[in-house]
Amino acid sequence: MPFLKSVLYVLICGVASHFIGEALPRRWFHHDRIPFRPWKWEKDGEIYEKIRIQDWKDHMPDMSRVLKDMVPKRVGMCPTSEQVRVLIQETCVAEAVHVALCLVAPVIWLFWRSGIGIFLSCLVIVCNLPFIWIQRYNRPMLVAFAQRLEAREERKRHACADSVG
């Protein structure tokens, strides 16, 4: 029975986290503020390359492919800086949701007060960590990409304004 309660708890938390994540006001999330801004030790994502994140990150499950109410985690062929900025914000939301799932994982121990409960709690945390790392790895590259797009869009605006005037 403790195993069933633990599984139900994890499932309920996972489903609830989707709806809570979608409902959170995006104005709360800023890529350049704590806790989402890059830490110096991350070296703009280079630290994650030591675990070869670039080789496996695209093979991880992506709920935006299944749940159509989510912002797609990929940009199209001709993205705008605004589209990339939305994606950057979504990386912050996804990170917050996965951190929250890690924080509620120890509650499993209340259902199963033994080493197995501790193991299952740790398993939930370990399963969420790669998704946190992916957000933190992708975000600096997305920010740099958005800045390049903004510069290009600004040059286009000036070129159009100059040709009209």
BELQUI-V602809 format. One record per pair of residues at least 6 apart in sequence whose C-alpha atoms are under 8 Angstrom apart, sorted by the first residue. I is the first residue (numbers start at 1). J is the second residue. Records with the same first field share a line. If there is no record, write none. Layout:
# BELQUI-V602809
I: J / J
This chain:
# BELQUI-V602809
2: 111 / 112
3: 111 / 112
5: 111
6: 108 / 111 / 112
9: 108
10: 105
13: 101
14: 101
17: 97 / 101
18: 97
21: 93 / 94 / 97
22: 70
26: 89 / 93
29: 89 / 92 / 93
30: 36 / 37 / 89 / 92
31: 37 / 88 / 89 / 92 / 139
32: 38
36: 92 / 136
38: 44 / 45 / 136 / 140
41: 47
42: 48
44: 137 / 140 / 141
45: 136 / 137 / 138 / 140
46: 137
48: 133 / 137
53: 134
57: 134
62: 73
63: 70
64: 70 / 71 / 72 / 73
65: 72
71: 87 / 90
72: 87
73: 87
74: 87
75: 83 / 84 / 87
80: 146 / 149 / 150
81: 145 / 146 / 147 / 149 / 150
82: 146
84: 142 / 143 / 145 / 146
85: 142 / 143 / 146
88: 139 / 142 / 143
91: 135 / 136 / 139
92: 135
94: 132 / 135
95: 131 / 132 / 135 / 136
98: 128 / 129 / 131 / 132
99: 128 / 129 / 132
101: 124 / 125 / 128
102: 124 / 125 / 128
105: 121 / 122 / 124 / 125
106: 118 / 121 / 122
107: 121
108: 117 / 118 / 120 / 121
109: 117 / 118 / 121
110: 117
111: 117
